[in-house]
Amino acid sequence: MAFRAVIFLALSATLATAADETVQKTLRARGAANSFIRNLEFKQKLRVCNAYPYGSPLDVYVGRKKFTVEPLAYKSCGEFAPALKTGDKIDFKVEEASAGTFTISDLPSSDAVLLMVIFRHDTVSTAVSFESHVFASLMSAQVAVLDTYKGSAKSDLRIQDQGEKKTMRSELLRYDNVVAVNPGVYEVMLQSEGGDTKAKAELVAVPKESYVVMRCGVEAQVGTPYPQELMVFPLSDKRALGTAHTAKPTVLALLMAISMIFAAVSA
């Protein structure tokens, strides 16, 4: 009987402990359900553009995790959604060999698109440089204008309406700046000092989207030279504009330049 009593007491104590834990979990759950305070979660997208003139594509790593399903070729961009933290390192690799490392020094406390561009540091070495911008969450379309070309050639970037030449407007896009454009279909042109068009591309600007337009290439003294070219990303669908905006895109509105939030470490 004593042996059975010991078992009964031990079982009773176990059941009591389990019941107490259940009650505590229930109280915590009720408290959480009744709470009007919750942690903020921001939607932050990372856009990486490869403006580094090289024959082999680049893979993107955050820590030890590779985010590129297919490596990014020259003049291509990718979009990722990593859970970034201050101090994280973004590594670029070519066939497992390190090409450069980018260190995050700060992150915005809001929904945002984080743009990062890797490009050639100079015409002599093969070292890399980085450029970064943070796009705020706005109703209008935003365009970051960058110049990653390395060489002696001078060219301007211009944006103009698509349509009849009589009503076509053309404006200068200043490098290292961010502008807002009204919805519409535009043509972006790379023009030399003499007015010759070196390259052109279409820009479909839809509301709330963030774009990058850049000049890329290198007048290499080491390695293969690459001519001046244009990069535009992302390539939006015209159908997102509807019929109201495709025929009559309106004028550009200048925004203040958005400051960088990252610190780059060149390879």
Buried (B, 14 or more C-beta within 10 A) or exposed (E): EEEEEEEEEEEEEEEEEEEEEEEEEEEEEEEEEEEEEEEEEEEBBBBBBBBBBBEEBBBBBBEEEEBBEEBBEBBBBBEBEBEBEEEBEBBBBBEEEEBBBBBBEEBBEEEBBBBBBBBBBBBEEBEBBBBBBBBBBEEBBBBBBBBBBBBEBEBBBBBBBBBEEEEEEEBEBBBEBBBBBBBBBBBBBBBEEEEEEBBEBEBBBBEEBBBBBBBBBBBBEEBEEBBBBBBBBBEBEEEEBEEEBBEEBEEBEEBEBBEBBBEBEEB
